[in-house]
Every structure is written in C-alpha cells, then in structure tokens.
Amino acid sequence: MPKITGTAKRLRIYIGEHDRYAGKSLYQAIVEKAKQLDLAGATVSRGLMGYGANSRIHTASIVDLSSDLPILVEIVDSEEYINKLLPYLDTMLQEGLVTLDDIEVIKYGNKKSNR
C-alpha cells in the first residue's frame, strides 16, 4: 500500500454543541465550508465533559441531558488549504478557541487525492 509522508497543519476548533451559524449547527456549517473549499477532510468529536472561558462545566451526565457538550472540529491539510478556511471562521465563530499546529503526516492509500 503506498504511503505519503510530509508536513501539514492541524486546525482544531473548540466550540459548544448548541452553537449555531446560519440556521444550522456551527460544527456542521464549518465542515460544509471545509468541503466546499476542497479541504482534505474534517472530523467532529463530541466531548463527554469540559469547560471553557466561562468556567461552566459541561457534562454528559444523565441528570443534565440538555447540556451544551464540547465539540472539537479537527482538520488536517496543507497550510495553503487551511488558510482558505480561516477567514470564514472569523465570521462564523462568536466564541470558541482555534488552534493551529505544525504536524508530520503519514497518509496511507487514498487513490483519489493528490494531496
């Protein structure tokens, strides 16, 4: 199986499950914009527990089924492609945290992508 190695950027966006943008979940809007901009891929993870700038703990306990759980949107791509998305985040995010890391990538097998 062929593999590609190299450097890339990892974009992480920490938001709340109830955050909205243009009538839909913010995480869904971010993933759809990333797809529209042809970024390599995106993953959304739902946290079991966390807190942010407001220091309010969000948890998935049975007692609090309506809690606003933490959401992590993670995207790995070249710096060029990550930079395409960043200006859109400026308009989409009302609150949250965005991190960017330089990473090493080992990619196995995808025949459809040249990246």
HELIX and SHEET records of a PDB file:
HELIX    1   1 LEU A   26  GLN A   36  1                                  11    
HELIX    2   2 ILE A   62  ASP A   64  5                                   3    
HELIX    3   3 GLU A   79  MET A   92  1                                  14    
SHEET    1   A 4 ALA A  42  ARG A  46  0                                        
SHEET    2   A 4 PRO A  70  ASP A  77 -1                                        
SHEET    3   A 4 LYS A   3  GLY A  16 -1                                        
SHEET    4   A 4 LEU A  97  TYR A 108 -1                                        
SHEET    1   B 2 ARG A  20  TYR A  21  0                                        
SHEET    2   B 2 LYS A  24  SER A  25 -1                                        
SHEET    1   C 2 MET A  49  GLY A  50  0                                        
SHEET    2   C 2 HIS A  58  THR A  59 -1                                        
END                                                                             
